[in-house]
Amino acid sequence: MPTSHTSLHATPPQAGDESLSEESVHLAAGMLMAGYQSVIATLWSIRDADAPLVADEVYSQLFSDGEPDSGNATVALHHAVQSLRKRVEDDPDSFVRWVPFIHVGV
């Protein structure tokens, strides 16, 4: 069985066939079906500079006690997104930079 958590910051969010527009599958859902319990992903492509900022914050929180705790992934993502939001607040596109991050699963 795969580990309990994964993050998908640098991947296209959906895969599917253009002729079957109603049947696309978000990669995060696919990871849940593969056995992961917790997945952090994005709803659309993000800026290259934003992925490491969010990932650093998330993993700093998940490993704050030395051992990874994927049960805190939602809280870790929340703090990471708030941090990104503050960093980019002067950017006219700030909304589309911090909104796409999601957590699915337990």
Secondary structure, DSSP 8 states (H G I E B T S, - for coil): ---SEEE-SSS-SEE--GGGGGG-EEHHHHHHHTT-SEEEEESS---TTHHHHHHHHHHHHHTTTSS--GGGHHHHHHHHHHHHHHHTTTSTTHHHHHTTEEEEE-
